[in-house]
Amino acid sequence: MHRPAIISLVFLLLIQSLVFGQSSRPRIGLTLSGGGAKGLSHIGILKAIDSAGLKIDVITGTSMGSIMGALYATGYSGKEIEQIARSIDWSTMFSNKPPVDLINMNEKREFANYALEIPFENGKAKFFSGFIEGEEIWLRFGELFYPVYNIKDFNKLPIPFACVATDAAKGTAVVLREGDLVKAVRSSMAIPSVFTAVPYKNTVLIDGGVVRNFPVRDAKAMGADYVIGVNLSQGLLPADKLLTPVDMLYQIGFYKDADDFEREVRQCNLLIEPELGDFSAASFGSADSILRIGDEAGKRYYPQLKRLADSLRALYPDAVPSTDRKPRAESIILDGFELEGLSHTTEKDFEGKLGLRTGLTYSASELTQAVRRAFGTGNYRRIAFFVEPRNPGHAVLRCEVVENPPTTLKFGLHFHTYSNVALITTLSTRNLILNRSKTFVKLNWSTNPRILARHDQSFGRQQRWGSMFSAYYEQFRFPIYINYEQSSEYTNKYGSLDLRFYKLLGTRRLVGVGVAREQVKLSPKVTGLVDFNGSLDYWNAFFYYQLNSLDQKVFPRRGAYADFQAGVIFNQKVNFAFSAVDGSLSSDSLGLSFRSYQQIRLKMGKYFPLGKRWSLMAQFNNGINLNYKDYYFNYYSVGGINDFIRNQIPFVGISENQVLTSSISSLLGGVQYEPFSNLILTFRANFGYYDYITRDPNEWGMLSGYAVSGGYRSPIGPIEISLMYGDQSKTFLGYVNVGFTF
């Protein structure tokens, strides 16, 4: 099993040494093939090479093999590359979206809230060369390869390196041996139609696997006398193995490479093929299993690698790998910026969002975070940054920017047990009125219609200050319960005009003040013993604070959130009629008063990860109206799991509006388990007290409830089905939420 090849090589080396005297050491090459997620198995071979003490002289790679090869050539050890791979959130890496915690607080509500987004530019739909831009890939590469930012000739890396991409216009191989390492590696892995193509000179580059997935010949061309090849491709897949869209695109895209593959294999001196079974290029959810298989392959071939290394060291004193190959990632002094691709954003605004200043010193992580901040605005599809060396210790930050088109039409579907089916559409645009602004109109098409129009204007160099004006209207059913049984139902119409001024405190926090003119209208739909019919107009002046450090939009595993608002309701104007069927009640007997009152709301929670699959959750919800005697108009609606209706305090075990109160505090605890990727099982239990402001302690209402849920992160948003039970209502309730809420 390739042992004869090693023995032959050693024999020839001995003859060479004895007959001709000491000659130059044979050069050992390493070629790593492409394979998508399967490429993680390369790491096990790299670890085995390190353990054997084998010195590698040249490396070539394609696609995922180019990533692993470039990291190793740069100076990362096999174990360090494994640590990098295990630390990566692959779903984020292959997303067009930045991590949610990098989105500004005033935009997190709308971020990743739709199943379909269609960008428009100059009145026409705008399409790109691939579904995935992979901004986080660019940024992670920029940080990982930062230590060699000043090396533009790949032969001068700690280990000479080359990777293969494909000229999309000609269908020919492009062997990348110089330039920017980040761009070279990103070009080599641009799977056709999956990842966007990368501009290069007068053409664009796509995945090298299209024409040369196993570039052994290029290792030979770089002077390798003996090539170790790690191949992850078994040629074209049979029909029953084409299971995912990525598999199909690999199959179609790599037809040409299939003809070339056998010739490349024959040039290998030692061929290693990890036994990856049914894993596919898209199996990133099985990263742990693939890494383990790579380790097993490394252990299996370790004896041969060790014999080769020992034989070389016995004949050649320099056949010893360096134990510290990685250059130090020194900080640079920023001399300036070179910005390419801006058309809807001024250079001044872009530099302001970066938050970097010339003349100051920055590390790799600081530069990466600055670019993430700019990307988090949602204005850009891609920001690739490159550190261009100038004088020693000085550099210019060059950014190649692809802007998102200014206008986007968005669609989402939502179904909820309480609100039924809804189609959500949003039209958003940038700089409609003034520069640094965003405007959108959002419609909820359903039996419970909603409409929201909002204009957000940013100020300041780093655009941390802002103002927001919005107009909102909703029409919702409003059931009234007595002892947890529905007694009547109203139509609740609510509208508001809202003006706010705020300051962003980083990307996770926001503080501001606002004033709103609001109106509530109630009209009976299904009459009961008591009927209201009328409206209430009032002003609301408030202070608010928001925090969101959650790691995911839905079913987060870690992080915290808080939404606090305290204000005064004043200048109330009421116009309504009140009647009781039996005449036992009147507006006077209810003691209604529409004077000013104070309102305090706090919703906060935290998620605690327990390993990779388990997490704990804790939530506290509180709503208090002080000096309040308005009756139904601004009660808190207690009930439900999802927080999506006005004045709602979620409480598992009861439905929305089953408890209406002017004061409620509740505490929820839960555990979340993810047995498979994107499948989530949750248990929740909560307890609370209500009516504690207006009643004697002996008359406080108590609530307790429980819910067991199964959820799934789907392309259209979260899908969650729950079974709830309330101790006070003594009933079981089914509860369904599909898609993102309005």
N, C-alpha and C positions, 0 to 999 in steps of 0.2 A: 504493500500500500504506500507507494512513493518512497519507501525506504531505499530501493535500489538506486533511485535518482540521487539521494543524498550520499550513498556509498560511492557512486561513480564520481560525484563532484569532489569528494574528499580524496579519492584515488588520484584524480587528475591534478589536484592541488599539490599532492605529495610529489608526483613526477615533475611538475613544474618547478617546485622548490629545489629538488635534488639535482635536476639536469641543468636548469638555467640559473640557479641561485635564487636569492630572495627577489620576488617580483611583486608588483602591486597587488593588493588584496582584491579578490573578486567582489564586485558590488552586488548587494542584495536588494532586490526590488520587492515592493508590496503593492498589489493591485486589489482594490476593493470595489466590488460591483454595486450597481444600484439595486433597489428592492423595496423602497418605501419603508414601512415599519419593520420589515424583516432585516433591514440594515442595522438595527440595534444589535443584532447577533455579532456584528463585526467586533464589538467591544470585547467579547470573550476571547477572540483571537489576539487582539492587541494586548490584553492582560497576560496571555500565555507567552507572547513574544517578550514582554517585559520580564516575566518570571524566568524565562530561559536565558536572558541576558544577550539576546540576539540583536546585533546592530543592523538597523534598516538604513539603506543609503538613498533610496528614492521611493516615492509613493505616488501612485496614480489612482484616481477614483472617478466614479460617475454617480451623480444623483446622491442618494444617501451615503454611498461609499465616498463621495467627494467630501461630505461633511465630516465623516469620521476620519478620513485621511488627512484633511486639512488641520483638524484639531491635533492629531498626532504629530503631523509635520511641524506645527507651530510650537510644540513642546509639551502638550498635555500628555500625561501618562494614561494608560488604559484605565486605571482606577479612577483618575480624575474625570475622564470622559464618562465613565459609568455614573459618577456622582452628578455630573451635569445632566445626563439623560434622565436620571431618577427624579431630579428636581423640577423637570419641565412639566407644565400643564399642557399636554398635547392638544387638547381641545382649543386652548387659547392660541397656541402656535399656528394652528391651521384655520384661524378665523379671520374675517375681515374686520373684526371689532377689537378695540383695545380692551384691556381688563376693566371691568366695571368700576373698580376703585380709582381709576385714573380719569374718569369722566367727571366734569365739573358738577357740583351739587345741583345747580339750577337746570341741568340737562339730564340728570339720571332717570327721571321719570319717563322720558321719551326714548331713552337709549335702548336699542335692541328690543323694541316693544312691538315689532311687527313681523308678520310671516313673509311679506314681500315688499321690497323697496325698489322703485324704478326711478333712476336719476334722469334728469332732463337738462339739456344744455342747448341754448338757442332754439327752444321750442321743440327739440327732437329728443327722443329717448337716447341715452348714452350707454354704449356697451363697451366692455373691456375684453382683453384677449384671454382672460381666465376668470373663473369664479372667485378664486382666492388670491388676494394680494399678499397676505401673510406679513403684515407689518411687524408683528412680534418676532418673526423669523429674522427680518432685517435688523431689528434692534438687538436681538440676542446675539446674532453673528457679529454686529458692530462691537458689542461688549467683549465677546469671547476672543475675537481676533485683534482687539485693540493693542495688545502687547507688541504686535508686529505691524502697526499702522505705517511705520516708516520704511517697510520692506515692500518694494513694488516688483522686484524680480524674485519669483518663487524659488529659483535655484539658490537664493541666499537665505531661505528659511533654515531653521535648525536641521530639517531634513528636506532636500529638494522635492518639490511637489508640482504636480500638474493635474488638472481635471478636464473633463470633456463635456462640452455643450454641443448643441445642434443649431446651425444656421437655419432659422425657420423659413427663410426665403429660398434657399438652395437645397436644403435637406442634406447638408454635408457636415462632417464633424469639425468642430472648432476646439483645438487643444489650447487651453488657457494656462500660460506659464508666466504671465506678468500682468501688472495692473493692480487693481484693488482686490484683495483676497475675498472680501465680503461679497462683492458683486460676482466674482468668478464662481464661488460656491453656490450662490443663489441662482445663477444662470443654469448651472449643471443640474439643479433639482426641479426646474420649472416644468412639471408634468403637463403636457399639452392639454389645454382647456380646463385644467384644474387650477394651476397657478398661472398668473399673468407672465407673459414673456418679458425679458429684460433687454432694454436697449443696449446695443453694442456697436460702436462705430456707425456704419451705415445700414445696419440690419438689426434684427432682434434675435435673442437666443432663447432656446427652450431646452428641455431635459436632454442630456447627452445620451441617455438610454435609447433614444429613438434610433440612433445610428451605431452607438458603440457603448453598450452597457457594461462591458468587461474589458477595459483598455489595457490589456497586457502589452500590446505592441508599443504603447507609449512609454511604458516602463523600460522596455528594451531600448527604445530610441534615446532614453535619458542615460543609458549606459549600464543598465542592470544586466549582470551576467547570469543571475539566478533569480527567478521570479516566484514568489509565493502569491498565489491567487486565491482570494476568497470569493466564491461565486454563490449568489443567492437566487439565480434565475435557473429555472429548469426548462428554458425555452418557452415556446408558446403554450398557454394553458389549454387543457381540454375544455369542452363546452360546460361540463358539470362543475368546473372550478371557477367559472366566471360569475362570481356571487355579488359583487358590488360595482357601482359606477366606476370607482378607481381601478378595479380589476379590468373592466372593459376598456377603459382608456389606455391602460398599460398595454393591453393586447393589441389594440388597433395601432397605437403609437409605435410599438416596438416590432412590427412586422419586418422592417428592414434590418434591424439588429439581429433577428433570428438567423439570417443568412450568414452573418459575419461571426456569430458566436463560436462555432466549432473551430474556426481558425485561431481565435484568441485562446481558447482552451488548450490547443495543441502547443502553444508557446509557453505554457506554465511548466515550471519544474516541480512545484508542489501545489496541488490543487486541493483546496479545503471547501467542502460544501456542507454547512450545518444542516441538520435534519429538521427542517421547519414545518414539515407536514402540511396541514391545511391552513396555515397562517397566510394572510394575503398582504399586499402592499398597504392596505388600509387598517391593519390590525394594531393600531396604536393603543387601543384599549387593553391589549394583551402584552403590554411592554414588559412586565415582570417575567412572563413566561418566555418571551423571546430572548431576553437577557440571560435567563437560566439556560436556555438551549445553546446560546453562544458560549457560555461558560463550560458547558459539557463538551462542546466541540474543541474549545481551547485545551481542556484537560486531555482529550483524546489525541490531539496532535502535539501536545507538549513534549513528549519524548523525542520526536523527530526534530522539533525546533531546538531542543536542548542539545542533541547530538551535533546539529549543524553549527550552533553557536560555539560549542566546546571545540570542535574541529578547527573552526576559523581562528579562535583565540590561540590554539596551540601553534598555529603556523604564522599568525600575524598579530603582533602586539597591539596594533591599533583597532582590532576587531572588538572593541569594548564600547558599548553605548554610553553616552553621557547620562549621568543620573540627574542632571539639572539642566535640561535643554530649553526650558521656557524662558523667554526674555522677561524682564521685569516690566510691569505695567506702570510706568512712571506717569505722573500727572503732567499735563502740558499747560503752557501759558497761551491763552486764546488771543490770537492777533486779529481775527476778523471772521467774516462770514462770506461764503459764496453760495448764493441761492439760485436754483434753477427750477423753472416750471411754474412760477407764481403768475397768476393772471387775475384771480378774484380777491387776492390778499396782497396788501402792500408789504414790502420788505420790512418796514418799520413794525408793522403789526405782527408779522411772523417772528421777528427777533424778540419782540415783547413777550410773546407767548412762550418762547424758549426760556426767557428769564436769565440769559447768560450775558455777561459783560466782558468786553475786550479788556485785556491787561490783567485779568484774574486767572488763577490756576484752577484747573478742573481735572477730576479723575474720569476714568471710563464710565463708572456708574453714574456720576453726576451728569455727564453728557447724555447718556442714555435716558435718564429720567427727564432731562430737559426736553428731549425729542418726544418722549411719551406724553409730556404735558401738552405740547403743541398738537400732537395727534389726538389727544383726548377731547379737543374742541369739536371733533366731528367734521371739521372742514376739509380734511385731507384723506385721500385713499391710501397714500403711501408717503412716508418720509424716510428716505434712506440717507444716512449720514456717513461721511467719510472724513477722517482726520488727515489733512494734507500737511506734511512736515514742511517747515520753513527753516529758520535758524535752529540750532540745537536747543531742545526744550520748548520751542515755539511751534504753533501750528494754526492753520485756518480750518474752520469747520465748514465743510461743503455739504450742502443738503440738496439732494435731488427729490423734488416734490411733485407728486401727482395729486392735484386737487380734486375733491369731490365736486361734481356739478352743483351749481348753486341751488337748484330746485329739485325736490324729490317728492314723488307721489308714493304713499305708503298704504298698505292694506293689512288688515288683521281680522281674524274671526274670533268671536268669543261666545262661549255658552256658559251660563251660570244658572244654578237651581233657582235663584231669586229673580234674575233679570231676563232669563230666556236667551234666545239667539240674537247676536248683534254682529253687523259688519262695521268695522271701524276703518275709516279712511282719513288720511291726513295729507295735506299739501303744505310743504314747508319750503322756505326760500331764505337766502342770506342777502343782507345789504339791500333790502327792498326800499327802505326809506333813508337810512344813514349807514355809513360804514360801521363795521363791528356789530352788526345787528342780525337777529334771527326772528323770523315771523312764521307762524303757522296757523292753519285753520284745521280743526279736527272735528269729525262728525261721527256720531254713534247711531247707525241706522237700525232701529229696532222698535218694539212696542214701548220701550222706555227711551225715547230719543234724548240725545245730548249734543251740545255743540260748544266748542271752546275755540276762541281766537286769542292769540297771545303774541305780543311783541316784546323781545328781550334786547336791551341795548347795553353794551359794555363800554367802560371808560377806563382811562389810565394806561400807563405803559404796558403793564402786564395784564390788563383787562380784568382786574380783581374786583373792581366796583361795577355796579350795574343797576339798572332800573327795569322793571317789568310791568307791563300793562296788559290786563286780560279782561275779556268779556266771556261770561259763561252762562249757559242755560241748560236745565234738565227738567224732564217730566218723568216722575217715578210713581209707581204704585206705593201706597203707604198704608199697610194693614195695621189695625188696632187689635190688640190681644187683651183679653181678660182671663187671668189664671191660665195663661199659655194657650188659650183657645181663641181663634180669631172671631171677633164680634162684628167688625165692620171693616170697610176699606175706603181709603180716600185717594184722590189724585193729588200728588204733591208737585207743585211747580216752583222751581227755584231759579233765580237769576242774580247775577252779581257783576259789578264793575270794580276791578281790583287794581290798585296801584301800589307797587312795592319798590323799595330801595334796599340794596343788599351789598354785602361784602363777602367775597369768597375767601375762606381761610384754608388755602390749599385746595385740593380736589375733593376732600372728604367732609368739609364743614362749611357752613354758611350761616351768617347772622344778618338780620334785617328788620325793617319796620315797614308797616303798610297800613293802608286805609281802604275800606271797601264800602260800597253802597249795595245793599242786599235786599232782596224781596222774596217772601215765601207766600205761596197761595195754597190753600187747602179747600178742596171741594169733595163732598161725599160721592162715592161710587157705589158702595154697598152700604146702605144705612143700618145703623144699630140703635141702641137705646139713646145715645147722645150723638148729636150732629153738630159739626162746625162747618162754616162756609164763609170764607173771607180771605183777607191778605194782611201781611205785616211788612212794612218797609222800615229799614233802620240803617244806621251807620255802624261800622266796626273798625276800630283803630287797634292795632296790635303790634306786638314784638314777637319775632320768631327766630328759632335756632334749629338747624338741621345737621345731622351727622349720618354718614353712610360709608362704612368701610367694609361692606360685605364683599366676599370674593366672587359671587355669582349673582346674576339677576334673579334667578329662581332656584329654589332649594339650595341656598348657600350652605357651605360647610364651616366657614369661619367668618369672623368680623362682627361688627356691631352697627346698630342704627338708632337714631333718636329723632323725634319730631316734636318740638315743644312750641306752643303758642299761647301767649297770654295777652288779653286785650279787654277792651270795654265796648259793650254794645250800648249805643245811645241814640237819642233823637228818634225814638220809635213812633211810628204812625200806624195805627191799627184800624181795620175796617172789616168787621166780620159779624155774622149772625150766629147765635148759639141757641140750641133748643134740646129739650129732653122729652122723649115720648110720653113718659108718665108725669111730667111736670115736677119731678122731685128735685131737679137741679136748675140752677140759674147761674148766669155769669157772676152775680153778686155772691152767691153761696160758694162759688169756687175761689173767691178772693183774687181774681185775676188783676194783675197790675202790669203796666207796660213802661215802667220807669227804667232807667239805665241799670245795667248789671254787669258783673265781671265774669269773664270766661277764661278757664285754664284747661289746656289739653296737653297731655304728654303720652307719647307712645315710644317705647324703647325696647330693645331686645339685643341679645348677644348669642352667638353661636360658638361652641367650643368643640374643636375637632378632637376625636379620640381615635387616633390611627387614621388609616386611609378610608375606612368604610363607615365608621360610626361618628356621630357628633351629637352633642347635647344642645338644647336651645332653652333660653329663658326670656320671657317677655313680661313687661309691665305696661298696662294701659290704664289711663286715668283721664276722666273728664269731669269737670266741676263748673257749674254755673252758680255764682254767688249772688244772693239777693234777687233770685229769679222767680217770677210768677207768671210766665208767658204761656204756661201749659204746653200744648203739643208743638208749637211752632219751632222751637229750637231745643227740644229734648235730644239726648243722646240715644242713638239706636244701638242697642246691645244685642249681639248675636252674630253668628256666621264665622267662617274661618278667614276669608279673604276681605281685606280692607278696601272697599271700592265705592261705598255710598257716603253721602254727606253726613257728618256728625256720627259716623259709625265707630263703635268700640267692639272689635271682634271678640267673640266668646264662644268657644266650642261647646256643643251640647244643645244649643238653641239656635233658631233661625233669626235672621235679621228682623229687628223691630219687635221681637217677642217680649222684650223688656224695654220700656221707655222711661227715662229718668233724667233728673237734673244733676245727679252725682253718681259716679261709678268708679271703682278701682278694682283692678283684677290682676292676678299673677298667674302666668302660664309656665309650665315646665314640660319639656318633651325630649324625645330621643329620636334620632334620624339614622336610618341604616340604608346603605347603598350596596345591595348584594351584587349588582351588575352595573356597568357603566350606564348612567342616566336613568336607572330605575331606582326609585326611592320609596322606602317604607317608613311611616312616621306614626308615633304615638304621642298624643297630647293630652294633658290634663290641666284644667284651670279652675281657680276659685276666686270669688269676688264678693264685694259688698256694694250695695247701691242704696240710694235715698238716705244717705247718712248726713247730708247737709240740712235737709228739711224736716227730719224726723228725730224722735227720741231714740237713743241707742237700742232700746228694747224693740223698736219697730223697724230697724234696718233690714233691708232685704238681703238675702244670701243666695249666691249662685255657685254651682259646681257642675262641671261637665267634662266629657271625655270624647276623644275621637281617635279612630284608627284609619289611616289613609294609605293609599297606594298612588304613587305619582310617577310621571315620566317627563323628561325634558325632550320635547318634540320640536320639529322645525316650526310649528305654528305657535309654540309657546308651551307653558306647562299644562299637563293633563293630570288632574288629581280627582280621585273618587274616594269619598270618606263615608264612614258610618259613625254617627254621633249619638251620644246618650246624655240626657240632662237629669240630674238628681231631682230637681224641683218639678220639672214637667213630667218626669217618669215616662218618657217616650224615646224611642229610637228614631233617628232621622237620617235619610240618605242625603248626600251633599256632593255636587259635581261642579268642577270648574275646569273649563277647557280654553286655552289661549290666554293672551294678556288682557287685562282689564283696561277700561278707558283711561 
